[in-house]
Amino acid sequence: MNFADVPRLTSVTEERGETTVVVETAGLREASEYLRDESGFNFLADITATDYLGWNERTVAGYWGHRGGRDINRPGSWGLAKKPEPKPKRFSVSYHLVSVVSGARRATRVRLQVWCDEGESVPSVVSVWPTADWHEREAYDLMGIEFEGHPNLKRILMDDDWQGHPLRKDYPIGGEPVRFSGAE
């Protein structure tokens, strides 16, 4: 499938049998309508938000993989430091779209993706795919990403008075110490 005509297109990546179409954040609704109306992606299966805090700052150890896999019980880094590909912004929001066609043996899938930073909003696609309502509320609740134009953007999983967004990488892990029986 050719995605060159998608409005506000930034890039198209085909990797491991999956297609990712990245568009400018401001053009998300326009690109969504195009993919629904012109390309037949009539079902939004999921929205996934990912936090890449610190991604562009650190190196990671790589490993050599081969057809036989690798022994996870052996140290595998072999000292091969690898700098990961830089990410354009802190958060990615991925829309997993499916072209549901009657009688088709396999559904065509595509990942529509936008990037945003802390405090930037993403246009809501509830008007394009109504099922986005709950998915956008979940991304707002757990990651703190605001969806501009959402009809009812409020917490869906956490209590209304909950502080912070628990799936962010900078969310404080901890709590009150637990005292075990028999411990001094």
Helices and strands as residue ranges (DSSP letters): E 9-15, E 18-23, G 25-27, H 28-37, E 43-51, E 60-61, E 81-82, E 91-99, E 108-116, E 121-123, H 132-143, E 146-148
